[in-house]
Amino acid sequence: MSHFFTRNKPIWDELDQLVQRARRSPKSLSPEELSRLDSLYRRTTIHLAQVSTRSSDRQLQQYLNNLASAAHSIIYLPPRQSIFQGAWQFANEGFARLIMRNWRYHLASAMLLLSGALLAFFASLSDPVAAYALMPMEDPRQPGASREQLLEVLRSGREQGGGEKFFFASFLFTHNLKIGILALGLGALAAVPTVFLMVFNGMLIGSFVAIHYRAGLTTEMWAWILPHGVTEIGAIILCGGVGLRLGQAVISPGLLSRMESLRRAGVEAGATAIGVAGMLLAAAIIESFLRQSHLPTNARLAFAAATAIFWALYLLHGAIRERQCRRREDLLAGTPALDDRLFVTSAVGTR
C-alpha cells in the first residue's frame, strides 16, 4: 500500500490544488482545467474504492473520501450565491441565454405577429371596414378620424403629473403582463390559442398603423409607439415563443412522457416569464414617462433606436455565452469518457 500511496499522491495533490482554486474562484479554471478536474476526480474515486476494499487505513480512506466529496460538489452542485448575485447573473446573461436556446420558437412567434400585422395593414388600407372590425369601439383612433384628432390623441397626457404617470405605468404593466402570461400559458393547449393570440395582436398593430398611415402621420406614430414598443412587443413575442415551446412539448414529447416533457418546458417558461415581467415593467415606465413627455420626434426615434441596439447586443451576448457554455459542457462530457476507460483498465491491471 505504501507503493500505491507514493504512485498516486501526485494525482491527489493536483486534484486538491484544483479544488482549492475552484473554491476561491470558480471562474478561474479554464475549460481544460475543468476537464482535468473531472478526470482526476474520477480516478480518485477508483482509488477510494481500492483503498476501501484492500486496506484498513482509515485515515487514507477519510482523506480520499473528503477529497472526492469536495471535487464532486464543484463538478455537480451549482455554486452557492446570494439572491442578489443570482438576480444579477440572470439579468446579465441567464435571460439572454434562455432566449437564444429557444430562438426558433421566438422567431416563429415574431413571424406570426408580423403576418397578422401585414394582413391587417393591407386589409385596412383597402377596406376601412376591416379597421373598424379590429379597433376597439371606445378608441377614438378609428378610420375616418381627421389628422387633428389623431394628433391630439398622440400628444395627449403630456401635461400629467408624476403621480398620474406612475398610476398609468402600473396599469400598463398589469394589463400587458396579463396578455403576455395568457399567450405563454395557453401554449399548454397544443399552442393553438397562442397562435391565434399572436396573429390577433399583430392585426391590432397593423390596423393601428394603417389608420395613421392614411392620415399622413407615419413618422409621428412611430415616434409615439417605438420608444416603449421595442421592449413591449419584444416581450409579447417572447411570451408567444414560450407558448409555442410548451405546445411542442405537448404535441411532440419525443422519448419523454407528455407530463415530463411539459414539466421540463415549464421550468424554462417560468424563468422566461420572470425576464418578460422585467421587460414589461421597463416598457410601462417608458410608455408612461417618456412617451407622455414633450420630447421632440427625433429624440423619441433616437431613443427607440438605442433601445433596439441594446436588445440586439444583449441577445448577441446571450448567444455567445450560450455557445461558450455548450462547448465547455461538450468538453467535460466528451473527454472523461475516454479517460474512464483508461482508468478502469489501469485499476484492473493493478489487482
C-alpha positions as CSV (number, residue, x, y, z in Angstrom):
1,M,0.0,0.0,0.0
2,S,2.9,2.3,0.5
3,H,3.8,1.9,-3.2
4,F,0.2,2.7,-4.0
5,F,0.3,5.9,-1.9
6,T,3.6,7.1,-3.4
7,R,2.4,6.4,-7.0
8,N,-0.9,8.2,-6.7
9,K,-0.1,11.0,-4.2
10,P,0.8,13.5,-7.1
11,I,-2.7,12.9,-8.5
12,W,-4.4,13.7,-5.2
13,D,-2.2,16.8,-4.7
14,E,-3.1,18.1,-8.2
15,L,-6.8,17.5,-7.6
16,D,-6.6,19.2,-4.2
17,Q,-5.0,22.2,-5.8
18,L,-7.7,22.5,-8.5
19,V,-10.4,22.1,-5.8
20,Q,-8.9,24.9,-3.7
21,R,-8.7,27.2,-6.7
22,A,-12.3,26.4,-7.7
23,R,-13.5,27.2,-4.2
24,R,-11.8,30.5,-4.2
25,S,-13.0,31.5,-7.7
26,P,-15.0,29.0,-9.8
27,K,-14.5,31.0,-13.0
28,S,-10.7,31.0,-12.6
29,L,-10.4,27.5,-14.1
30,S,-10.1,27.1,-17.8
31,P,-12.2,24.5,-19.7
32,E,-9.1,22.3,-19.9
33,E,-8.5,22.6,-16.2
34,L,-12.2,21.8,-15.5
35,S,-11.8,18.7,-17.7
36,R,-8.7,17.8,-15.8
37,L,-10.5,18.3,-12.5
38,D,-13.2,15.9,-13.7
39,S,-10.7,13.3,-14.8
40,L,-8.8,13.4,-11.5
41,Y,-12.0,13.2,-9.6
42,R,-13.0,10.0,-11.4
43,R,-9.6,8.5,-10.9
44,T,-9.6,9.4,-7.2
45,T,-13.0,7.7,-6.7
46,I,-11.4,4.5,-8.1
47,H,-8.5,4.9,-5.7
48,L,-11.0,5.3,-2.9
49,A,-12.8,2.1,-3.9
50,Q,-9.4,0.3,-4.0
51,V,-8.4,1.6,-0.6
52,S,-11.8,0.7,1.0
53,T,-11.6,-2.9,-0.2
54,R,-7.9,-3.6,0.3
55,S,-6.7,-1.5,3.2
56,S,-7.6,-0.9,6.7
57,D,-6.0,2.5,6.7
58,R,-9.0,4.6,7.9
59,Q,-7.0,7.9,7.7
60,L,-6.3,7.4,4.0
61,Q,-9.9,6.4,3.3
62,Q,-11.2,9.5,5.1
63,Y,-8.7,11.7,3.2
64,L,-9.7,10.3,-0.2
65,N,-13.4,10.5,0.7
66,N,-13.2,14.2,1.7
67,L,-11.2,15.0,-1.5
68,A,-13.6,13.2,-3.7
69,S,-16.6,14.8,-2.0
70,A,-15.1,18.3,-2.4
71,A,-14.5,17.7,-6.1
72,H,-17.9,16.2,-6.6
73,S,-19.6,19.3,-5.1
74,I,-17.7,21.6,-7.5
75,I,-18.4,19.5,-10.6
76,Y,-22.1,18.6,-9.9
77,L,-23.5,21.1,-7.5
78,P,-24.3,24.7,-8.5
79,P,-22.2,27.3,-6.7
80,R,-23.9,28.9,-3.7
81,Q,-24.7,32.5,-4.3
82,S,-26.9,35.2,-2.7
83,I,-30.3,36.2,-4.1
84,F,-28.7,39.4,-5.5
85,Q,-25.9,37.6,-7.2
86,G,-28.5,35.2,-8.7
87,A,-30.6,38.0,-9.9
88,W,-27.7,39.8,-11.4
89,Q,-26.5,36.7,-13.2
90,F,-29.9,36.0,-14.6
91,A,-30.2,39.6,-15.8
92,N,-26.7,39.7,-17.1
93,E,-26.7,36.6,-19.2
94,G,-29.2,34.0,-17.9
95,F,-32.2,35.5,-19.5
96,A,-30.4,36.2,-22.8
97,R,-29.1,32.6,-22.9
98,L,-32.6,31.3,-22.2
99,I,-33.9,33.3,-25.2
100,M,-31.2,32.1,-27.5
101,R,-31.7,28.5,-26.5
102,N,-35.3,28.7,-27.8
103,W,-34.7,31.2,-30.6
104,R,-36.6,29.2,-33.2
105,Y,-39.8,29.4,-31.2
106,H,-39.4,33.1,-30.7
107,L,-38.7,33.6,-34.4
108,A,-41.9,31.7,-35.2
109,S,-43.8,33.9,-32.7
110,A,-42.4,37.0,-34.4
111,M,-43.4,35.8,-37.8
112,L,-46.9,35.1,-36.6
113,L,-47.2,38.6,-35.2
114,L,-45.7,40.2,-38.3
115,S,-48.0,38.2,-40.6
116,G,-51.0,39.4,-38.6
117,A,-49.8,43.0,-38.8
118,L,-49.2,42.9,-42.5
119,L,-52.6,41.2,-43.2
120,A,-54.5,43.8,-41.1
121,F,-52.4,46.7,-42.5
122,F,-53.2,46.0,-46.2
123,A,-56.8,44.9,-45.4
124,S,-57.4,48.2,-43.5
125,L,-55.9,50.2,-46.4
126,S,-58.1,48.5,-49.0
127,D,-61.3,48.4,-46.9
128,P,-61.7,50.7,-43.8
129,V,-64.4,48.4,-42.5
130,A,-61.7,45.9,-41.6
131,A,-60.1,48.5,-39.4
132,Y,-63.5,49.2,-37.7
133,A,-63.8,45.4,-37.0
134,L,-60.4,45.3,-35.3
135,M,-60.1,48.6,-33.4
136,P,-61.9,48.8,-30.0
137,M,-65.1,50.7,-30.2
138,E,-64.2,53.2,-27.4
139,D,-60.9,54.1,-29.2
140,P,-61.1,57.5,-30.9
141,R,-58.5,56.4,-33.4
142,Q,-60.9,55.0,-36.0
143,P,-60.8,55.0,-39.8
144,G,-62.1,58.4,-40.9
145,A,-60.6,60.3,-37.9
146,S,-59.1,63.5,-39.0
147,R,-55.4,64.3,-38.8
148,E,-56.0,66.7,-36.0
149,Q,-58.0,64.2,-34.0
150,L,-55.2,61.6,-34.3
151,L,-52.5,64.1,-33.4
152,E,-54.5,65.2,-30.3
153,V,-54.5,61.6,-29.1
154,L,-50.8,61.0,-29.9
155,R,-49.9,64.1,-27.9
156,S,-52.3,63.7,-25.0
157,G,-51.1,63.1,-21.5
158,R,-48.0,65.2,-21.7
159,E,-49.2,67.6,-19.0
160,Q,-49.9,64.9,-16.5
161,G,-48.1,65.0,-13.1
162,G,-45.7,62.3,-11.8
163,G,-48.4,60.7,-9.7
164,E,-50.8,60.2,-12.6
165,K,-48.0,58.9,-14.8
166,F,-47.0,56.4,-12.1
167,F,-50.6,55.1,-11.8
168,F,-50.7,54.8,-15.6
169,A,-47.5,52.9,-15.6
170,S,-48.8,50.4,-13.1
171,F,-52.0,49.9,-15.1
172,L,-50.0,49.3,-18.3
173,F,-47.7,46.8,-16.6
174,T,-50.6,44.8,-15.2
175,H,-52.5,44.8,-18.5
176,N,-49.6,43.9,-20.6
177,L,-48.4,41.2,-18.2
178,K,-51.8,39.6,-18.3
179,I,-51.7,39.4,-22.1
180,G,-48.2,38.0,-22.0
181,I,-48.9,35.3,-19.4
182,L,-52.1,34.4,-21.4
183,A,-50.1,33.9,-24.6
184,L,-47.5,31.9,-22.7
185,G,-49.7,29.8,-20.5
186,L,-52.2,28.8,-23.2
187,G,-49.3,27.2,-25.1
188,A,-50.1,24.1,-23.0
189,L,-53.2,23.6,-25.1
190,A,-51.1,22.5,-28.1
191,A,-50.2,26.1,-28.7
192,V,-53.4,26.7,-30.8
193,P,-54.6,29.7,-28.6
194,T,-51.1,31.1,-28.6
195,V,-51.0,31.2,-32.4
196,F,-54.4,33.0,-32.6
197,L,-53.3,35.5,-29.9
198,M,-50.1,36.3,-31.7
199,V,-51.8,36.8,-35.0
200,F,-54.6,38.9,-33.4
201,N,-52.2,41.1,-31.6
202,G,-50.3,41.6,-34.8
203,M,-53.6,42.6,-36.6
204,L,-54.3,45.2,-33.9
205,I,-50.9,46.7,-34.6
206,G,-51.3,46.6,-38.4
207,S,-54.7,48.2,-38.2
208,F,-53.4,51.0,-35.9
209,V,-50.5,51.7,-38.3
210,A,-52.8,51.8,-41.3
211,I,-55.1,54.4,-39.7
212,H,-52.2,56.8,-39.1
213,Y,-50.6,56.0,-42.5
214,R,-53.8,57.1,-44.2
215,A,-53.7,60.4,-42.2
216,G,-50.0,61.0,-43.1
217,L,-48.8,60.6,-39.5
218,T,-46.4,57.7,-40.1
219,T,-43.3,59.4,-38.5
220,E,-45.3,60.8,-35.6
221,M,-46.9,57.5,-35.0
222,W,-43.7,55.5,-34.9
223,A,-42.1,58.1,-32.6
224,W,-45.1,57.6,-30.3
225,I,-45.1,53.7,-30.3
226,L,-41.5,52.6,-30.8
227,P,-39.7,54.0,-27.7
228,H,-41.7,51.6,-25.5
229,G,-42.9,49.3,-28.3
230,V,-39.5,47.8,-29.0
231,T,-39.3,46.4,-25.5
232,E,-43.1,45.8,-25.1
233,I,-43.6,44.0,-28.4
234,G,-40.4,42.1,-27.9
235,A,-41.7,40.8,-24.5
236,I,-45.0,39.7,-26.1
237,I,-43.1,37.9,-28.8
238,L,-41.1,36.0,-26.2
239,C,-44.3,35.0,-24.4
240,G,-45.6,33.7,-27.7
241,G,-42.4,31.8,-28.3
242,V,-42.6,30.1,-24.9
243,G,-46.2,29.3,-25.6
244,L,-45.1,27.6,-28.9
245,R,-42.4,25.7,-26.9
246,L,-45.0,24.4,-24.5
247,G,-47.2,23.4,-27.4
248,Q,-44.3,21.5,-28.9
249,A,-43.7,19.7,-25.6
250,V,-47.3,18.5,-25.6
251,I,-47.6,17.6,-29.3
252,S,-44.2,16.0,-29.8
253,P,-42.7,14.9,-26.4
254,G,-40.2,12.5,-28.0
255,L,-39.0,9.8,-25.8
256,L,-40.4,11.5,-22.7
257,S,-43.9,11.3,-21.4
258,R,-46.1,14.3,-22.1
259,M,-46.1,15.2,-18.5
260,E,-42.3,15.1,-18.1
261,S,-41.8,17.0,-21.4
262,L,-44.3,19.7,-20.3
263,R,-42.6,19.9,-16.9
264,R,-39.2,20.5,-18.4
265,A,-40.5,23.1,-20.8
266,G,-42.4,24.7,-17.9
267,V,-39.2,25.3,-16.0
268,E,-37.8,27.4,-18.8
269,A,-41.2,29.0,-19.3
270,G,-41.3,30.2,-15.7
271,A,-37.8,31.6,-15.9
272,T,-38.7,33.4,-19.2
273,A,-41.8,34.8,-17.5
274,I,-39.6,36.5,-14.9
275,G,-37.5,38.1,-17.5
276,V,-40.5,39.2,-19.5
277,A,-42.0,40.8,-16.4
278,G,-38.9,42.9,-16.1
279,M,-39.2,43.9,-19.8
280,L,-42.8,44.9,-19.4
281,L,-42.1,46.9,-16.3
282,A,-39.4,48.8,-18.2
283,A,-41.8,49.3,-21.2
284,A,-44.6,50.6,-18.9
285,I,-42.2,53.2,-17.3
286,I,-41.0,54.3,-20.7
287,E,-44.6,54.5,-22.1
288,S,-45.9,56.4,-19.1
289,F,-43.0,58.9,-18.5
290,L,-41.1,59.2,-21.8
291,R,-44.0,58.8,-24.3
292,Q,-46.1,61.3,-22.2
293,S,-43.3,63.9,-22.3
294,H,-42.5,66.9,-24.5
295,L,-39.5,65.2,-26.2
296,P,-39.3,66.0,-29.9
297,T,-39.9,63.4,-32.6
298,N,-36.3,62.9,-33.5
299,A,-35.3,62.4,-29.8
300,R,-38.0,59.8,-29.5
301,L,-36.8,57.9,-32.6
302,A,-33.2,58.1,-31.4
303,F,-34.3,56.6,-28.0
304,A,-36.1,53.8,-29.8
305,A,-33.1,53.1,-32.0
306,A,-30.9,53.0,-28.9
307,T,-33.3,50.5,-27.3
308,A,-33.3,48.3,-30.3
309,I,-29.5,48.3,-30.4
310,F,-29.4,47.5,-26.7
311,W,-31.6,44.4,-27.1
312,A,-29.7,43.3,-30.2
313,L,-26.4,43.4,-28.3
314,Y,-28.0,41.8,-25.3
315,L,-29.1,38.8,-27.4
316,L,-25.8,38.6,-29.1
317,H,-24.1,38.5,-25.7
318,G,-26.5,35.7,-24.8
319,A,-25.8,33.7,-28.0
320,I,-22.0,34.0,-27.4
321,R,-22.3,32.9,-23.8
322,E,-24.6,30.0,-24.6
323,R,-22.2,28.8,-27.3
324,Q,-19.2,29.1,-24.9
325,C,-21.1,27.1,-22.2
326,R,-22.1,24.4,-24.7
327,R,-18.5,24.0,-25.8
328,R,-17.5,23.8,-22.2
329,E,-20.2,21.1,-21.4
330,D,-19.2,19.1,-24.5
331,L,-15.6,19.2,-23.5
332,L,-16.5,18.0,-20.0
333,A,-18.9,15.4,-21.3
334,G,-16.6,14.0,-24.1
335,T,-13.1,13.9,-22.6
336,P,-13.8,11.9,-19.4
337,A,-15.4,9.1,-21.3
338,L,-12.1,8.1,-22.8
339,D,-10.3,8.7,-19.5
340,D,-12.7,6.4,-17.7
341,R,-11.9,3.5,-19.9
342,L,-8.2,4.1,-19.3
343,F,-8.7,4.4,-15.5
344,V,-10.8,1.2,-15.3
345,T,-8.2,-0.6,-17.3
346,S,-5.4,0.7,-15.1
347,A,-7.4,-0.3,-11.9
348,V,-8.0,-3.8,-13.2
349,G,-4.3,-4.1,-14.1
350,T,-3.2,-3.3,-10.6
351,R,-5.3,-6.0,-9.0
